[in-house]
């Protein structure tokens, strides 16, 4: 069988496209494909074997047929020669081709088995930016010369925003490589501190649900500090010294911090406390309610409070009788101030380590800072969405701790808030009260021992017109406890009750507050009478979390406080593993909207509510699985409930109760009468160790192993909810065999 050189060349354009798409070596395009006989190739070598070309002269049996170029076929004629290829496609099967599209993204099309190009996929677009507030953009050239958010002194904190990548709701993976050798960070927003001077390129890689990818970059310039270095030595220093060398160091934290008040510092300066020492502070100049009452018009910008020498972090503590705070910002515009490697131990009554009330600030960093035994930790309360000229934009609390506070440990009304790698423990009020967030990342933190009557993590909203939005919450451990204290309505557990609600993603007052585009994934939440509450929200996803409690409910939709002023929309509760002690409270509670009859949206009942692929392991002989409260036809029509797995350790499917309005059902009745969970299951999920080594759900530290054993009925029994079925709790890929497991873990996760 032979093929002609001309006919062979006719097939090259499609092959060339395929080779380019597959990044094949260029050499392969300059040589004839194998399969021709009796002719010379372009490289001068004779070819043998059957031809894939358009026609030939000999070597076939009359009536025989075979495939040729681009899915065509040819037939051997009566004279024993091949005819022309017929029915050729336009591309080589399996090839892919990408092209640019609007918005600097890419779209991809694939060649089918019939050699026809598919329709191009969506234009996936990675958007990585470092945003700044309106007031800073207007004032930075005149007031903050040289201070760019992506080019300034180390330690340089950067808040990266990737939430604008698109198409919205179809991106399944966001990965940030910060360019300095640090671990890759996964999430649609990210924060990072550059500690070493240098030029770096941060790269965001995104993946579309259809498999297409795109990247975007941000160039970072971290500069060495080139200002004055001041030293503080509690043993050998004197405040009358100039502070410019270790031998002429200052002595007190009062004098060092007070330099903020008198405009002593300039951009690039560093004020360093000697490690292993304790430094006293009181009101600078003998008056005031803070060591450093800061009028940013006099405080300049761009300086660092840090540590020098070897040993433990320096400890800053108030003098006897001092009841004020540390840094109190009284005017607008504090910028690029960092606190690093310090301990603040003890703050006076009604005071904070850092307090900004209704004023503007930008890029305030707490890095490896420990705050303990204080009234409050930090209050970052700038303007809200209606007051852009007073917004705090860029507050970083990274690798730090706040513990044992009388009041809330961290309160924020701000843009671009990063709370990462930190620990919050034992407060007299909320651990984190985040009243208004405009872009945030809250990840890899430990929350423990909140007061019974408050929350470990509360995210509210300013108003329905200015919601909290674009918030990424991931990989946190949030621990409730049997609160033994009896302080009013906060510490009121009396040692017998777990926290009444741990994670509050809902309004905090009976006013119209809302949250939009919030992703809560891969968190561990344990021991509360309610673990997660979502209300007045749109675009909230709770997926791939481990939820365990010795009492109560796992997830409640609809304000537990009764504060909803608008119904929720597009809420997905997907792929969570829940282990609870069976009780009369439902594991999943979906409340109908009962707020004002004319909400500020074009619907008056919850919309697009998904409850799928969740695994519920109830410890006991009977219990409630799902309860639809205040149910009406409008609500029922918006519920997508299916592919969930339920189990009672001491009971059967008939012992498990489901509630729809005023009606109660067994599992079989639930499936038959409501149509929900048609593909749901009842059975032992075979978790590796649902109660942990101690055999108790109520352990203060979560020690359960909720991975699936090989014979679990959850394996392969989930539904493929495309944008929510890509990763599991451990960050491993699902869909290894085209199926998805029920629960937070894919079987053999991490293999």
C-alpha positions in Angstrom: 0.0 0.0 0.0 1.3 3.4 -0.9 0.4 7.1 -0.5 1.5 10.1 -2.5 3.5 12.9 -1.1 0.9 15.5 -2.2 -2.0 13.7 -0.7 0.0 13.2 2.5 0.7 16.9 2.7 -3.0 17.6 2.6 -3.4 16.1 6.0 -0.7 18.2 7.6 -2.6 21.3 8.7 -4.8 19.4 11.1 -1.9 17.4 12.4 0.1 20.5 12.8 -2.7 22.0 14.9 -2.8 18.9 17.0 1.0 18.9 17.5 1.1 22.5 18.5 -1.7 21.9 21.0 0.1 18.9 22.4 3.5 20.7 22.3 5.1 18.0 20.1 8.6 18.6 18.8 8.8 20.6 15.6 10.8 17.9 13.9 7.7 15.7 13.8 6.0 18.2 11.5 8.8 18.2 8.9 8.8 14.5 8.3 6.3 12.3 6.6 4.1 10.2 8.9 4.9 6.5 8.9 2.7 4.4 6.7 3.7 5.2 3.0 5.4 2.7 0.8 7.2 2.9 -2.5 7.9 6.6 -2.2 10.5 8.7 -0.6 9.8 10.8 2.5 10.7 14.4 2.8 13.7 13.3 4.8 14.8 11.1 1.9 14.1 7.8 3.5 11.8 5.3 1.8 8.6 4.5 3.7 7.0 1.1 4.1 3.6 -0.2 5.4 0.0 0.7 4.7 -0.8 4.2 3.8 -3.1 6.7 5.6 -3.1 9.0 2.5 -5.7 9.8 0.0 -4.9 7.3 -2.8 -2.5 4.5 -3.7 -1.5 2.2 -6.5 -1.2 -1.4 -5.1 -1.2 -3.8 -2.2 -4.8 -4.1 -1.3 -7.6 -6.6 -1.7 -10.6 -5.5 -3.8 -13.5 -4.4 -1.5 -11.3 -4.0 1.5 -11.5 -0.7 3.5 -9.4 1.1 6.1 -9.2 4.3 8.0 -7.1 7.2 6.6 -6.5 10.8 7.5 -8.7 12.6 10.0 -11.2 9.8 10.5 -11.9 9.2 6.8 -12.1 5.8 5.1 -11.0 4.5 1.8 -11.9 1.4 -0.2 -9.8 -0.9 -2.4 -11.0 -1.0 -6.0 -11.3 -4.0 -8.3 -7.9 -3.2 -9.7 -6.3 -3.6 -6.3 -5.6 0.1 -5.7 -6.9 2.3 -2.9 -9.4 5.0 -3.7 -9.6 8.5 -2.3 -10.3 9.1 1.4 -14.0 9.8 2.0 -15.7 11.5 4.9 -12.7 13.1 6.4 -13.1 15.2 9.5 -11.5 18.6 10.2 -9.1 17.7 12.9 -7.1 14.8 14.4 -9.1 12.8 17.0 -7.9 13.7 20.6 -6.3 17.0 19.6 -6.9 20.2 21.7 -6.6 23.8 20.5 -6.6 26.9 22.7 -7.0 30.5 21.7 -7.2 33.9 23.4 -10.5 35.5 24.2 -11.8 38.7 25.6 -10.6 39.5 29.1 -7.1 38.1 28.6 -8.4 34.5 29.2 -8.2 31.4 27.2 -10.8 29.0 25.7 -10.2 25.4 24.6 -11.9 23.2 22.1 -11.3 19.4 21.6 -11.4 17.2 18.6 -13.9 14.4 19.0 -13.7 10.8 17.9 -15.5 11.8 14.7 -12.8 14.3 13.9 -15.0 17.4 14.4 -14.1 20.3 16.6 -16.3 20.7 19.7 -17.7 24.1 20.5 -15.1 26.2 22.3 -15.3 25.9 26.1 -15.9 29.0 28.3 -13.3 31.7 28.4 -11.6 30.9 31.7 -9.9 34.0 33.1 -7.5 34.4 36.0 -7.6 37.8 37.7 -5.0 38.5 40.3 -4.9 42.0 41.8 -3.7 43.9 44.8 -6.5 46.4 45.4 -6.3 49.7 47.3 -9.0 51.8 48.9 -10.4 54.9 47.1 -8.9 57.4 49.6 -5.5 55.8 49.4 -5.5 55.9 45.6 -6.3 59.5 45.7 -3.7 60.5 48.4 -0.7 58.2 48.0 1.3 60.3 45.6 1.1 63.4 47.8 0.9 62.0 51.2 2.6 58.6 51.0 5.5 59.1 48.6 6.9 55.8 47.4 4.5 53.6 49.3 3.0 51.1 46.8 1.0 48.1 48.0 3.2 45.9 45.8 6.5 47.7 46.3 7.5 48.8 49.8 9.6 47.9 52.9 9.9 44.5 54.4 8.1 42.9 56.1 5.8 43.6 53.2 2.2 42.3 53.7 0.3 41.8 50.5 -3.4 41.0 50.1 -4.0 39.1 46.9 -7.5 39.1 45.4 -8.5 36.4 42.9 -12.3 36.3 43.4 -12.8 38.3 40.2 -11.6 35.3 38.1 -14.3 33.8 35.9 -16.7 32.7 34.8 -18.1 33.4 38.2 -19.2 30.3 40.0 -17.4 28.0 37.5 -13.8 28.2 38.8 -13.0 25.1 41.0 -9.4 25.8 42.0 -7.3 28.8 42.8 -3.6 28.3 43.6 -1.2 31.1 44.6 2.5 30.7 44.2 4.0 33.7 46.0 7.3 33.3 44.2 9.6 33.2 47.2 9.7 29.4 47.8 6.9 29.4 50.4 4.1 26.8 50.2 1.4 27.2 47.5 -1.8 28.7 49.0 -5.2 27.5 47.9 -8.2 29.9 47.9 -9.7 32.7 45.9 -8.1 35.3 48.1 -4.7 35.0 49.8 -2.3 37.0 52.0 1.5 36.7 52.3 4.3 38.5 54.1 7.6 39.0 52.1 10.3 39.2 54.8 13.4 39.2 52.6 14.2 42.0 50.1 13.9 41.1 46.5 11.8 41.0 43.4 9.1 38.3 43.2 6.4 37.2 40.8 3.3 35.9 42.5 1.2 33.6 40.2 -2.4 32.7 40.4 -3.4 29.6 38.6 -7.1 28.9 38.2 -9.0 25.8 36.8 -12.4 25.9 35.3 -14.9 23.1 36.0 -14.5 21.9 32.5 -10.7 21.5 32.9 -9.5 24.7 31.2 -6.8 26.7 33.0 -5.4 30.2 33.1 -2.8 32.1 35.0 -2.3 35.7 36.1 0.7 37.3 37.8 1.6 40.2 40.1 5.1 41.6 40.5 6.2 42.3 44.0 9.2 44.4 45.1 10.1 43.9 48.7 12.6 46.6 49.7 15.2 46.6 52.5 14.6 49.2 55.2 16.8 52.2 54.6 15.7 54.4 57.5 17.0 54.8 61.0 17.1 51.8 63.4 16.3 52.6 67.0 17.1 50.1 69.9 15.2 49.6 73.1 17.0 47.9 76.1 15.0 47.6 79.4 18.2 46.9 81.4 21.0 49.1 80.0 19.0 51.7 78.1 17.9 55.3 79.0 15.1 57.2 77.4 17.4 60.3 77.2 19.7 58.4 74.8 19.3 58.9 71.0 18.4 55.2 70.6 20.5 54.8 67.5 22.8 52.0 68.7 22.6 49.2 71.1 24.9 51.1 73.5 22.7 54.2 73.4 19.4 52.4 73.5 16.1 53.7 74.9 14.7 52.0 78.0 10.9 51.9 78.0 8.1 50.9 75.7 6.4 54.2 76.6 9.1 56.2 75.0 9.4 53.9 72.0 5.7 53.7 71.2 5.2 57.4 72.1 7.3 58.3 69.1 4.2 57.6 67.0 2.5 60.5 68.7 5.3 63.1 68.2 6.2 62.3 64.6 9.6 60.9 65.5 9.7 58.2 62.9 10.0 58.3 59.1 9.4 55.8 56.4 11.9 52.9 56.5 12.6 53.2 60.2 12.7 50.2 62.6 12.2 50.3 66.4 13.6 47.1 67.9 13.1 45.8 71.4 15.7 43.4 72.9 14.7 39.8 73.1 14.4 38.1 76.4 13.4 41.4 78.2 10.2 42.9 79.6 9.4 46.5 78.8 7.0 48.8 80.7 4.5 51.2 79.1 2.2 53.9 80.4 0.6 57.0 78.8 3.2 59.0 76.8 3.6 62.4 78.4 1.6 61.3 81.4 -1.9 61.8 80.0 -4.3 60.1 77.7 -6.0 56.8 77.4 -3.3 55.2 75.3 0.5 55.0 75.2 0.4 56.2 71.6 -2.7 58.3 70.8 -2.0 58.6 67.0 -3.1 61.5 64.8 -1.9 60.0 61.5 -1.3 63.5 60.2 1.6 63.6 62.6 2.5 59.9 62.7 4.0 59.6 59.2 4.1 56.0 57.9 6.2 53.1 56.9 7.9 52.0 60.2 8.3 48.7 62.0 8.2 47.8 65.7 10.1 44.5 66.1 12.8 42.6 68.0 16.6 42.2 68.0 19.1 39.8 69.6 18.5 36.2 70.7 16.0 34.6 73.0 12.3 34.9 73.6 10.1 37.6 72.1 10.2 40.9 74.0 7.3 41.4 76.4 5.5 44.8 76.5 3.4 45.2 79.6 1.6 48.1 81.4 3.1 49.8 84.5 1.3 49.4 87.7 -2.0 51.2 87.8 -2.1 52.0 84.1 -5.5 51.3 82.6 -5.2 52.7 79.1 -4.5 51.0 75.7 -1.4 50.9 73.6 -2.1 52.3 70.1 -5.2 54.4 69.6 -5.7 55.8 66.2 -7.7 59.0 66.5 -7.5 60.4 62.9 -7.4 59.1 59.4 -4.6 57.8 57.4 -2.2 55.5 59.4 -0.4 53.5 56.8 2.2 50.7 56.4 2.9 50.1 60.1 4.1 46.7 61.2 4.3 45.0 64.6 6.4 41.8 64.5 7.8 39.3 67.0 6.4 41.0 70.1 4.3 40.0 73.1 1.7 42.4 74.6 0.8 41.1 78.0 -1.9 43.0 79.9 -3.9 46.0 78.7 -6.0 48.3 80.9 -9.7 48.3 81.4 -11.8 49.1 78.2 -8.6 49.3 76.1 -7.0 47.4 73.2 -3.5 46.8 71.8 -4.6 48.5 68.6 -7.8 50.5 68.3 -9.1 52.4 65.3 -12.6 53.8 65.6 -14.2 55.1 62.5 -11.0 56.2 60.9 -9.1 55.2 57.8 -5.9 53.1 57.7 -4.0 51.0 55.3 -1.8 47.9 55.6 -1.5 47.4 59.3 0.4 44.2 60.1 0.6 42.0 63.2 3.0 39.2 62.4 4.1 36.7 65.0 2.6 38.9 67.7 1.1 37.5 70.9 -1.6 39.4 72.8 -2.7 38.0 76.1 -4.4 38.9 79.3 -6.0 42.0 77.8 -9.4 43.7 77.8 -9.6 43.5 74.0 -7.0 42.4 71.4 -7.6 44.6 68.3 -10.5 46.7 67.3 -10.3 47.6 63.6 -13.4 49.7 63.0 -13.1 52.0 60.1 -15.8 53.3 57.8 -18.2 50.8 56.2 -19.5 50.6 52.6 -21.2 53.9 52.8 -18.1 55.7 54.1 -15.2 55.0 51.6 -13.1 57.8 52.9 -12.9 56.2 56.3 -12.2 52.6 55.4 -9.5 50.4 56.9 -8.1 48.6 53.9 -5.5 45.9 54.5 -5.4 44.6 58.1 -3.2 41.5 58.5 -3.2 39.3 61.6 -0.8 36.5 60.6 0.8 33.7 62.7 -0.2 35.5 65.8 -2.3 34.8 69.0 -4.9 36.5 71.2 -5.9 34.8 74.4 -7.6 35.5 77.7 -9.4 38.7 76.9 -12.2 40.3 78.9 -14.0 41.4 75.7 -14.0 40.5 72.0 -10.5 39.4 70.8 -10.6 40.7 67.3 -13.3 43.0 65.9 -13.2 44.3 62.3 -15.1 46.6 60.0 -12.7 46.7 57.1 -11.6 45.8 53.6 -9.0 43.2 52.7 -8.8 41.5 56.0 -6.3 38.6 56.4 -6.5 36.3 59.5 -4.2 33.5 58.8 -2.2 30.9 60.8 -3.3 32.4 64.1 -4.8 31.3 67.4 -7.7 32.7 69.4 -8.5 31.3 72.8 -10.8 32.1 75.8 -12.6 35.4 75.5 -15.3 37.1 77.5 -17.1 37.8 74.2 -16.7 36.7 70.6 -13.3 35.4 69.5 -13.7 37.0 66.0 -16.5 39.5 65.5 -16.2 40.6 61.8 -19.1 43.0 61.4 -18.3 44.1 57.8 -15.8 42.6 55.4 -15.1 43.6 51.8 -12.8 40.8 50.6 -11.1 38.6 53.3 -9.2 35.4 53.8 -9.6 33.6 57.1 -7.6 30.4 57.0 -5.5 27.9 59.0 -6.5 29.3 62.4 -7.4 27.7 65.7 -10.4 29.0 67.6 -11.0 27.6 71.1 -13.0 28.2 74.3 -15.4 30.9 73.2 -17.9 32.0 75.8 -21.1 29.9 75.9 -23.4 32.8 74.8 -21.2 34.2 72.0 -19.5 32.9 68.9 -16.1 31.7 67.9 -16.5 33.3 64.4 -19.1 35.8 63.5 -19.3 37.3 60.0 -22.2 39.7 59.5 -22.8 42.5 57.0 -23.2 46.3 57.1 -26.5 46.4 55.2 -28.2 44.7 52.3 -26.9 47.4 50.1 -23.3 46.9 51.3 -23.0 43.3 52.3 -20.0 41.4 53.6 -18.6 39.8 50.4 -15.9 37.8 48.8 -14.8 36.0 51.9 -12.8 32.8 51.9 -12.9 30.7 55.2 -10.9 27.5 55.1 -8.9 24.9 57.0 -9.7 26.4 60.5 -10.3 24.4 63.6 -13.1 25.8 65.7 -13.6 24.2 69.1 -16.4 24.6 71.5 -16.3 23.4 75.1 -18.3 22.8 78.2 -18.0 26.4 79.4 -17.5 26.2 83.2 -17.8 29.9 83.8 -21.0 31.8 84.9 -20.5 35.4 83.8 -23.9 36.7 82.8 -25.2 35.7 79.3 -21.7 35.2 77.9 -20.0 32.6 80.0 -23.2 30.9 81.1 -22.6 27.3 80.2 -22.2 26.4 83.9 -20.0 23.5 83.0 -23.0 21.5 81.6 -23.7 23.1 78.1 -21.6 23.4 75.0 -21.5 26.7 73.2 -24.9 27.5 71.8 -23.6 28.6 68.3 -20.0 28.5 67.1 -20.0 29.9 63.5 -22.4 32.7 62.8 -22.7 33.7 59.1 -25.9 35.8 59.5 -27.2 39.2 60.7 -26.3 40.4 64.2 -29.3 42.7 64.6 -32.8 42.9 63.2 -31.7 45.2 60.4 -31.1 44.3 56.8 -27.6 42.8 56.7 -26.4 40.4 54.2 -23.4 38.3 53.2 -22.5 37.4 49.6 -19.9 35.1 47.9 -18.6 33.3 51.0 -16.9 29.9 50.8 -16.6 27.9 54.0 -14.6 24.7 53.3 -12.3 22.1 54.8 -12.9 23.4 58.4 -13.3 21.3 61.6 -16.1 22.6 63.8 -16.8 20.7 67.0 -19.0 20.8 70.1 -21.7 23.3 70.0 -25.5 23.3 70.4 -25.4 24.6 66.8 -22.2 24.5 64.7 -23.0 26.7 61.7 -25.8 29.2 61.1 -26.3 30.8 57.6 -28.9 33.6 57.1 -29.7 36.6 54.8 -27.0 35.3 52.4 -26.4 34.8 48.7 -23.8 32.6 47.1 -22.7 30.9 50.3 -21.1 27.4 50.0 -20.4 25.2 53.0 -18.5 22.1 51.7 -16.1 19.4 52.6 -16.1 20.2 56.4 -15.9 17.9 59.4 -18.6 18.7 61.9 -18.8 16.9 65.2 -20.7 17.6 68.4 -21.8 15.8 71.6 -25.1 17.7 71.2 -27.2 19.8 68.9 -27.4 20.7 65.3 -24.7 20.9 62.6 -26.0 23.4 60.0 -29.0 25.8 60.3 -30.3 27.9 57.4 -32.2 30.9 58.6 -31.2 33.2 61.4 -31.1 31.4 64.8 -31.5 34.9 66.3 -34.6 35.6 64.2 -32.9 38.5 62.5 -33.4 37.7 58.9 -34.7 40.7 56.9 -34.3 39.0 53.5 -34.4 35.4 52.3 -31.3 33.6 51.2 -30.4 32.5 47.7 -27.9 30.0 46.1 -26.8 28.2 49.3 -25.0 24.9 48.8 -24.4 22.6 51.8 -22.4 19.9 50.0 -20.0 17.0 51.0 -19.8 17.5 54.7 -19.2 14.7 57.2 -21.3 15.1 60.4 -21.0 13.1 63.6 -23.5 14.0 66.3 -24.9 12.6 69.5 -28.5 11.8 68.5 -31.0 14.2 70.1 -34.4 15.8 69.5 -32.7 18.6 67.6 -32.3 18.1 63.8 -28.9 17.6 62.4 -29.8 19.8 59.4 -32.4 22.5 60.0 -33.7 24.5 57.0 -35.9 27.4 58.2 -38.3 29.1 55.8 -38.1 32.9 55.5 -40.2 34.6 58.2 -39.0 38.2 58.0 -40.7 41.3 56.7 -43.1 40.6 53.8 -41.4 43.0 51.4 -37.7 42.1 51.4 -35.3 44.2 49.3 -34.9 41.4 46.7 -37.2 40.1 44.0 -38.2 36.9 45.9 -39.9 36.4 49.2 -38.7 32.8 50.0 -35.3 31.1 50.0 -34.1 30.2 46.5 -31.8 27.5 45.2 -31.0 25.6 48.3 -28.8 22.5 47.8 -28.3 19.7 50.4 -26.3 17.0 48.7 -23.6 14.4 49.4 -23.6 15.0 53.1 -22.8 12.1 55.5 -24.6 12.0 58.9 -23.5 9.6 61.6 -25.8 9.8 64.6 -24.7 8.2 67.8 -27.8 6.8 69.5 -31.0 4.8 69.0 -33.1 7.5 67.5 -32.7 11.0 66.2 -33.7 13.7 63.7 -31.9 14.0 60.4 -33.4 16.8 58.4 -36.1 19.3 59.4 -37.8 21.7 57.1 -39.4 24.4 59.4 -42.0 26.9 58.3 -42.3 24.9 55.1 -44.6 26.1 52.2 -44.8 25.1 48.6 -42.5 28.1 47.5 -39.8 26.8 49.8 -40.2 23.2 49.0 -39.8 23.9 45.3 -36.4 25.5 45.9 -34.9 22.6 47.8 -32.5 20.1 46.2 -32.0 17.3 48.7 -30.4 14.1 47.5 -27.5 11.6 47.7 -27.1 12.1 51.4 -26.2 9.1 53.7 -27.7 8.7 57.1 -26.9 6.3 60.0 -28.0 5.6 63.6 -25.5 3.6 65.6 -28.3 2.1 67.8 -31.3 2.2 65.5 -32.7 1.4 62.1 -33.9 3.6 59.2 -37.4 3.6 60.8 -35.9 5.1 64.0 -34.6 8.1 62.1 -37.0 11.1 61.8 -37.4 13.6 59.0 -39.7 16.6 59.3 -41.4 18.6 56.6 -43.5 21.3 58.1 -46.0 19.6 60.4 -45.3 16.1 59.0 -42.8 13.6 60.3 -41.5 10.7 58.3 -39.3 7.6 58.5 -36.5 7.5 56.0 -38.5 5.3 53.6 -41.5 7.7 53.9 -39.3 10.7 53.4 -38.1 9.3 50.1 -41.5 8.1 48.9 -43.7 11.0 50.0 -41.4 14.0 49.4 -39.2 12.8 46.5 -36.2 14.1 48.4 -33.2 11.8 48.8 -34.4 9.5 46.1 -30.8 8.4 45.7 -30.1 8.8 49.5 -28.9 5.9 51.6 -29.3 4.6 55.2 -26.4 2.5 56.4 -23.2 2.3 58.4 -20.8 4.7 56.6 -17.9 2.8 58.1 -15.8 5.7 59.3 -12.3 4.9 60.4 -12.8 6.1 64.0 -15.9 8.3 64.4 -15.4 8.8 68.2 -11.6 8.8 68.3 -9.3 6.9 70.6 -11.1 8.1 73.8 -14.5 6.9 72.5 -16.1 10.3 73.3 -17.6 13.0 71.0 -17.2 15.6 73.7 -13.4 15.6 73.9 -12.0 19.2 74.0 -9.6 18.3 71.2 -11.0 16.8 68.0 -9.4 13.3 67.6 -11.9 11.5 65.4 -10.8 10.0 62.1 -13.7 10.4 59.7 -12.1 8.8 56.6 -14.0 6.1 54.8 -13.1 2.4 55.1 -12.9 0.3 51.9 -16.4 -1.2 52.3 -18.2 2.0 53.0 -21.5 2.4 51.1 -20.6 6.1 50.7 -18.0 5.2 48.1 -19.2 6.2 44.7 -22.7 7.0 45.9 -22.5 10.8 45.7 -23.8 13.0 42.9 -21.4 14.9 40.7 -22.2 18.5 41.6 -19.6 19.9 39.2 -18.2 23.0 40.8 -18.4 21.4 44.3 -17.0 17.9 43.5 -13.4 18.5 42.7 -11.5 18.3 46.0 -12.2 16.7 49.4 -11.4 17.7 52.9 -7.7 16.8 52.5 -7.4 18.7 49.3 -7.2 15.5 47.2 -8.9 15.1 43.9 -12.3 13.5 43.7 -13.6 11.9 40.4 -10.8 9.5 40.2 -13.1 6.9 38.6 -15.8 9.3 37.4 -17.8 9.0 40.7 -17.9 11.0 43.9 -18.1 9.7 47.5 -20.5 11.0 50.0 -19.0 13.0 52.8 -16.0 15.2 53.2 -13.4 12.5 52.4 -12.9 10.7 49.1 -11.9 7.1 49.9 -8.1 6.7 50.0 -7.8 10.4 50.0 -4.2 11.5 49.6 -3.2 8.3 47.7 
